[in-house]
Amino acid sequence: MARTVTVLVVDDQDAFRSTARLVIEFTDGFDVAGEAGDGEEAVRRFSELEPDLVLMDIMMPGMDGIEATRRILAGRPGARVIVLSTYDAQEYQSRALDAGAIAFVSKADFGPGSLVQAWAAAESEG
């Protein structure tokens, strides 16, 4: 049996965190490790939980998802972060990937398929 991928869900909107939790719980091989409501909490919870994957909202009050991604990767270079946004602008995608995210996914496109696809791509890259 393959191991379960643990996921930290980071978003300042309770409704999206709940939706993401449902998507993850209903996706075979994935499980929610925890949640965070902002970038600072994300960095702290990442250190506590050591999840395999972080789903990171890009726009949050205080520390945004780009800075939180940078800080997580500075502490653990092999960490895997997927940045999510309601904004589908190329600028956000470029900033997320430059910060070290493995993928940028529009919230409108987020679902089991995009989660599995981004994880599989990261695994194949090593």
N, CA, C and O of each residue as an XYZ file, in Angstrom:
504
protein
N       0.842     -1.193      0.000
C       0.000      0.000      0.000
C       0.879      1.246      0.000
O       1.856      1.319      0.746
N       0.536      2.224     -0.834
C       1.289      3.474     -0.926
C       1.041      4.309      0.323
O      -0.011      4.220      0.956
N       2.033      5.121      0.660
C       1.874      5.960      1.852
C       0.891      7.096      1.576
O       0.644      7.456      0.425
N       0.342      7.648      2.641
C      -0.594      8.760      2.540
C       0.175     10.072      2.539
O       1.087     10.261      3.344
N      -0.186     10.972      1.643
C       0.408     12.296      1.548
C      -0.354     13.210      2.504
O      -1.566     13.381      2.376
N       0.364     13.796      3.464
C      -0.271     14.696      4.412
C      -0.202     16.130      3.899
O       0.810     16.555      3.342
N      -1.297     16.873      4.097
C      -1.438     18.197      3.503
C      -1.805     19.233      4.572
O      -2.686     19.008      5.402
N      -1.106     20.372      4.529
C      -1.453     21.536      5.328
C      -2.210     22.501      4.424
O      -1.697     22.894      3.376
N      -3.427     22.890      4.816
C      -4.259     23.793      4.028
C      -4.146     25.191      4.621
O      -4.438     25.398      5.798
N      -3.719     26.153      3.798
C      -3.517     27.526      4.257
C      -4.371     28.478      3.417
O      -4.170     28.610      2.209
N      -5.319     29.131      4.072
C      -6.173     30.103      3.402
C      -6.838     30.952      4.476
O      -7.186     30.440      5.540
N      -7.019     32.232      4.215
C      -7.658     33.101      5.199
C      -9.178     32.995      5.180
O      -9.840     33.578      6.039
N      -9.744     32.271      4.228
C     -11.193     32.102      4.140
C     -11.590     30.724      4.660
O     -11.182     29.696      4.118
N     -12.394     30.726      5.720
C     -12.855     29.461      6.311
C     -13.558     28.576      5.283
O     -13.367     27.360      5.264
N     -14.374     29.199      4.428
C     -15.144     28.427      3.446
C     -14.221     27.675      2.492
O     -14.479     26.517      2.164
N     -13.145     28.325      2.043
C     -12.253     27.619      1.127
C     -11.483     26.528      1.856
O     -11.266     25.452      1.297
N     -11.062     26.784      3.099
C     -10.358     25.733      3.847
C     -11.254     24.517      4.019
O     -10.785     23.383      3.918
N     -12.537     24.738      4.277
C     -13.478     23.620      4.415
C     -13.625     22.857      3.104
O     -13.650     21.626      3.093
N     -13.721     23.587      2.010
C     -13.834     22.955      0.689
C     -12.576     22.163      0.369
O     -12.655     21.021     -0.083
N     -11.417     22.767      0.604
C     -10.156     22.075      0.337
C     -10.043     20.819      1.190
O      -9.583     19.782      0.711
N     -10.459     20.906      2.451
C     -10.427     19.739      3.340
C     -11.262     18.595      2.745
O     -10.824     17.445      2.732
N     -12.449     18.913      2.263
C     -13.300     17.884      1.661
C     -12.648     17.268      0.431
O     -12.650     16.048      0.268
N     -12.092     18.107     -0.432
C     -11.421     17.596     -1.635
C     -10.296     16.648     -1.237
O     -10.169     15.560     -1.799
N      -9.486     17.055     -0.278
C      -8.345     16.237      0.150
C      -8.822     14.936      0.779
O      -8.297     13.868      0.465
N      -9.806     15.012      1.659
C     -10.289     13.811      2.342
C     -10.920     12.805      1.387
O     -10.920     11.603      1.656
N     -11.459     13.297      0.269
C     -12.071     12.393     -0.700
C     -11.131     12.013     -1.839
O     -11.549     11.369     -2.801
N      -9.872     12.406     -1.735
C      -8.877     12.036     -2.739
C      -8.022     10.908     -2.169
O      -7.336     11.090     -1.163
N      -8.065      9.755     -2.810
C      -7.297      8.600     -2.328
C      -5.825      8.945     -2.198
O      -5.233      9.547     -3.094
N      -5.241      8.553     -1.067
C      -3.820      8.731     -0.851
C      -3.441     10.063     -0.226
O      -2.256     10.328     -0.024
N      -4.430     10.918      0.088
C      -4.169     12.231      0.685
C      -4.968     12.373      1.971
O      -6.069     11.835      2.094
N      -4.396     13.111      2.941
C      -5.075     13.350      4.207
C      -4.684     14.732      4.729
O      -3.551     15.170      4.532
N      -5.603     15.411      5.382
C      -5.328     16.735      5.932
C      -4.544     16.594      7.236
O      -4.975     15.915      8.168
N      -3.388     17.249      7.278
C      -2.566     17.256      8.491
C      -3.001     18.384      9.415
O      -2.931     18.257     10.638
N      -3.453     19.495      8.822
C      -3.862     20.643      9.610
C      -4.221     21.806      8.721
O      -4.196     21.705      7.494
N      -4.559     22.925      9.361
C      -4.968     24.124      8.648
C      -4.290     25.339      9.262
O      -3.857     25.315     10.414
N      -4.207     26.407      8.468
C      -3.697     27.694      8.941
C      -4.472     28.791      8.225
O      -4.896     28.617      7.083
N      -4.657     29.929      8.907
C      -5.441     31.015      8.358
C      -4.643     32.173      7.799
O      -5.218     33.106      7.238
N      -3.309     32.128      7.944
C      -2.464     33.181      7.382
C      -1.042     32.666      7.222
O      -0.726     31.550      7.632
N      -0.186     33.491      6.620
C       1.175     33.065      6.324
C       2.012     32.759      7.551
O       2.749     31.773      7.568
N       1.909     33.599      8.588
C       2.688     33.355      9.801
C       2.293     32.048     10.459
O       3.147     31.269     10.883
N       0.990     31.814     10.541
C       0.511     30.560     11.116
C       0.943     29.376     10.252
O       1.249     28.306     10.777
N       0.969     29.559      8.936
C       1.387     28.495      8.027
C       2.820     28.060      8.307
O       3.112     26.866      8.370
N       3.711     29.031      8.475
C       5.115     28.712      8.744
C       5.231     27.958     10.068
O       5.954     26.966     10.167
N       4.522     28.434     11.070
C       4.545     27.787     12.388
C       3.961     26.367     12.324
O       4.563     25.423     12.835
N       2.794     26.225     11.699
C       2.137     24.910     11.616
C       2.948     23.933     10.764
O       2.967     22.733     11.039
N       3.616     24.447      9.735
C       4.465     23.584      8.918
C       5.562     22.970      9.775
O       5.835     21.773      9.677
N       6.190     23.783     10.612
C       7.257     23.284     11.483
C       6.732     22.263     12.485
O       7.415     21.285     12.787
N       5.542     22.480     12.996
C       4.952     21.564     13.979
C       4.521     20.245     13.348
O       4.785     19.174     13.895
N       3.862     20.325     12.207
C       3.223     19.155     11.604
C       4.095     18.408     10.610
O       3.929     17.202     10.423
N       5.025     19.115      9.968
C       5.887     18.533      8.928
C       5.095     17.767      7.868
O       5.359     16.590      7.621
N       4.116     18.441      7.236
C       3.325     17.777      6.199
C       4.160     17.544      4.943
O       5.219     18.143      4.755
N       3.656     16.661      4.096
C       4.315     16.387      2.819
C       4.059     17.495      1.808
O       4.875     17.732      0.917
N       2.933     18.169      1.947
C       2.482     19.138      0.953
C       1.749     20.279      1.641
O       1.051     20.073      2.634
N       1.913     21.486      1.105
C       1.177     22.653      1.584
C       0.356     23.208      0.430
O       0.881     23.436     -0.661
N      -0.940     23.426      0.673
C      -1.787     24.163     -0.261
C      -1.837     25.579      0.284
O      -2.400     25.812      1.354
N      -1.254     26.530     -0.442
C      -1.026     27.877      0.075
C      -1.774     28.921     -0.745
O      -1.530     29.075     -1.942
N      -2.690     29.638     -0.090
C      -3.345     30.774     -0.736
C      -2.296     31.855     -0.955
O      -1.397     32.026     -0.132
N      -2.407     32.576     -2.051
C      -1.401     33.594     -2.355
C      -1.696     34.927     -1.653
O      -0.774     35.597     -1.188
N      -2.967     35.310     -1.576
C      -3.336     36.611     -1.020
C      -3.977     36.429      0.351
O      -5.104     35.947      0.463
N      -3.241     36.821      1.397
C      -3.750     36.760      2.762
C      -3.278     38.003      3.500
O      -2.244     38.574      3.152
N      -4.021     38.429      4.514
C      -3.562     39.575      5.302
C      -2.283     39.219      6.061
O      -2.029     38.054      6.367
N      -1.491     40.238      6.355
C      -0.212     39.977      7.029
C       0.754     39.366      6.034
O       0.922     39.886      4.930
N       1.387     38.272      6.411
C       2.334     37.587      5.526
C       1.562     36.860      4.421
O       0.716     36.012      4.704
N       1.855     37.194      3.173
C       1.158     36.539      2.064
C       1.742     35.147      1.785
O       2.734     34.739      2.389
N       1.108     34.442      0.868
C       1.522     33.083      0.552
C       2.883     32.978     -0.103
O       3.563     31.963      0.048
N       3.294     34.001     -0.825
C       4.613     33.992     -1.464
C       5.703     34.015     -0.395
O       6.631     33.207     -0.434
N       5.591     34.939      0.558
C       6.589     35.035      1.625
C       6.559     33.794      2.514
O       7.611     33.297      2.915
N       5.377     33.296      2.820
C       5.279     32.079      3.634
C       5.937     30.899      2.913
O       6.611     30.084      3.543
N       5.743     30.809      1.605
C       6.384     29.746      0.817
C       7.902     29.870      0.905
O       8.598     28.879      1.123
N       8.409     31.084      0.736
C       9.860     31.304      0.840
C      10.401     30.862      2.205
O      11.434     30.197      2.287
N       9.695     31.236      3.264
C      10.160     30.901      4.615
C      10.103     29.394      4.878
O      11.008     28.832      5.495
N       9.055     28.759      4.414
C       8.956     27.303      4.582
C      10.104     26.615      3.854
O      10.746     25.718      4.401
N      10.360     27.036      2.625
C      11.432     26.417      1.840
C      12.821     26.759      2.372
O      13.755     25.974      2.205
N      12.965     27.908      3.003
C      14.256     28.251      3.611
C      14.556     27.308      4.770
O      15.709     26.946      5.004
N      13.507     26.915      5.493
C      13.689     25.998      6.615
C      13.769     24.543      6.201
O      14.410     23.739      6.878
N      13.125     24.196      5.100
C      13.146     22.816      4.594
C      13.098     22.867      3.069
O      12.020     22.856      2.474
N      14.274     22.923      2.441
C      14.346     23.094      0.980
C      13.567     22.054      0.166
O      13.166     22.352     -0.960
N      13.345     20.880      0.681
C      12.617     19.856     -0.066
C      11.116     19.932      0.081
O      10.401     19.091     -0.462
N      10.618     20.930      0.809
C       9.176     21.048      1.028
C       8.457     21.251     -0.302
O       9.017     21.785     -1.260
N       7.211     20.815     -0.333
C       6.410     20.944     -1.546
C       5.209     21.834     -1.263
O       4.418     21.560     -0.361
N       5.083     22.902     -2.041
C       4.012     23.874     -1.863
C       3.298     24.071     -3.197
O       3.932     24.295     -4.227
N       1.981     23.985     -3.163
C       1.144     24.347     -4.299
C       0.478     25.655     -3.928
O      -0.208     25.729     -2.909
N       0.666     26.686     -4.730
C       0.056     27.979     -4.471
C      -1.275     28.053     -5.208
O      -1.375     27.716     -6.387
N      -2.301     28.506     -4.474
C      -3.650     28.633     -5.006
C      -4.054     30.099     -5.017
O      -3.644     30.869     -4.149
N      -4.860     30.483     -6.005
C      -5.324     31.858     -6.047
C      -6.611     31.973     -6.838
O      -6.854     31.221     -7.782
N      -7.430     32.933     -6.432
C      -8.603     33.265     -7.245
C      -8.170     34.086     -8.447
O      -8.904     34.198     -9.429
N      -6.967     34.664     -8.365
C      -6.416     35.474     -9.447
C      -5.585     34.579    -10.350
O      -4.653     33.921     -9.887
N      -5.911     34.548    -11.626
C      -5.241     33.656    -12.561
C      -4.197     34.404    -13.396
O      -3.870     33.985    -14.507
N      -3.686     35.489    -12.867
C      -2.734     36.314    -13.614
C      -1.370     35.646    -13.705
O      -0.921     34.988    -12.767
N      -0.729     35.825    -14.833
C       0.618     35.282    -15.060
C       1.603     35.786    -14.006
O       2.512     35.063    -13.599
N       1.414     37.037    -13.567
C       2.301     37.618    -12.563
C       2.300     36.784    -11.269
O       3.355     36.524    -10.690
N       1.107     36.373    -10.830
C       1.023     35.580     -9.599
C       1.658     34.213     -9.781
O       2.342     33.711     -8.889
N       1.427     33.619    -10.935
C       2.016     32.315    -11.213
C       3.540     32.412    -11.210
O       4.213     31.573    -10.610
N       4.076     33.406    -11.862
C       5.529     33.587    -11.911
C       6.109     33.796    -10.521
O       7.132     33.204    -10.177
N       5.458     34.637     -9.719
C       5.939     34.902     -8.366
C       5.906     33.637     -7.511
O       6.825     33.388     -6.730
N       4.853     32.843     -7.658
C       4.731     31.603     -6.874
C       5.841     30.615     -7.242
O       6.481     30.035     -6.365
N       6.059     30.433     -8.528
C       7.090     29.489     -8.967
C       8.489     29.994     -8.625
O       9.365     29.203     -8.272
N       8.703     31.300     -8.726
C       9.991     31.878     -8.337
C      10.267     31.688     -6.852
O      11.421     31.552     -6.445
N       9.212     31.677     -6.043
C       9.366     31.478     -4.597
C       9.654     30.016     -4.248
O      10.035     29.703     -3.120
N       9.467     29.114     -5.236
C       9.774     27.708     -5.012
C       8.583     26.775     -5.004
O       8.738     25.579     -4.756
N       7.389     27.301     -5.274
C       6.205     26.439     -5.335
C       6.363     25.423     -6.466
O       6.993     25.711     -7.483
N       5.787     24.235     -6.281
C       5.851     23.198     -7.317
C       4.785     23.407     -8.376
O       4.889     22.884     -9.485
N       3.741     24.187     -8.024
C       2.661     24.429     -8.978
C       1.854     25.640     -8.534
O       1.861     26.027     -7.366
N       1.162     26.222     -9.501
C       0.214     27.305     -9.258
C      -1.111     26.831     -9.820
O      -1.195     26.466    -10.993
N      -2.155     26.833     -8.988
C      -3.458     26.337     -9.411
C      -4.508     27.400     -9.100
O      -4.560     27.920     -7.986
N      -5.333     27.716    -10.076
C      -6.456     28.606     -9.853
C      -7.447     27.909     -8.923
O      -7.703     26.715     -9.075
N      -7.993     28.633     -7.981
C      -8.981     28.024     -7.081
C     -10.167     27.480     -7.864
O     -10.773     26.489     -7.456
N     -10.500     28.103     -8.965
C     -11.611     27.627     -9.795
C     -11.321     26.242    -10.376
O     -12.247     25.484    -10.663
N     -10.044     25.911    -10.548
C      -9.655     24.624    -11.128
C      -9.245     23.597    -10.080
O      -8.922     22.459    -10.420
N      -9.256     23.995     -8.796
C      -8.790     23.097     -7.753
C      -9.765     21.948     -7.536
O     -10.970     22.151     -7.385
N      -9.221     20.754     -7.524
C     -10.013     19.559     -7.276
C      -9.079     18.369     -7.160
O      -7.860     18.528     -7.222
N      -9.637     17.179     -6.992
C      -8.783     15.992     -6.851
C      -7.794     15.814     -7.995
O      -6.647     15.427     -7.770
N      -8.230     16.092     -9.220
C      -7.347     15.920    -10.376
C      -6.145     16.837    -10.332
O      -5.023     16.395    -10.579
N      -6.356     18.114    -10.021
C      -5.237     19.055     -9.983
C      -4.306     18.751     -8.822
O      -3.093     18.924     -8.942
N      -4.851     18.303     -7.708
C      -4.034     17.933     -6.548
C      -3.130     16.748     -6.879
O      -1.922     16.793     -6.646
N      -3.719     15.705     -7.418
C      -2.953     14.502     -7.767
C      -1.940     14.803     -8.865
O      -0.805     14.330     -8.807
N      -2.339     15.581     -9.860
C      -1.439     15.911    -10.971
C      -0.222     16.700    -10.483
O       0.904     16.390    -10.872
N      -0.425     17.702     -9.648
C       0.695     18.501     -9.141
C       1.615     17.650     -8.274
O       2.836     17.781     -8.357
N       1.045     16.781     -7.444
C       1.861     15.921     -6.591
C       2.663     14.939     -7.441
O       3.852     14.736     -7.195
N       2.030     14.334     -8.430
C       2.724     13.365     -9.287
C       3.860     14.033    -10.047
O       4.934     13.448    -10.188
N       3.642     15.244    -10.536
C       4.705     15.969    -11.239
C       5.884     16.246    -10.299
O       7.041     16.107    -10.697
N       5.593     16.634     -9.065
C       6.664     16.900     -8.088
C       7.434     15.634     -7.757
O       8.658     15.663     -7.627
N       6.727     14.529     -7.621
C       7.374     13.250     -7.305
C       8.273     12.785     -8.445
O       9.344     12.229     -8.205
N       7.842     13.010     -9.683
C       8.647     12.557    -10.819
C       9.911     13.386    -10.977
O      10.903     12.917    -11.536
N       9.875     14.633    -10.479
C      11.067     15.493    -10.542
C      12.047     15.180     -9.428
O      13.194     15.625     -9.457
N      11.595     14.419     -8.451
C      12.503     14.000     -7.396
C      12.276     14.714     -6.140
O      12.971     14.465     -5.155
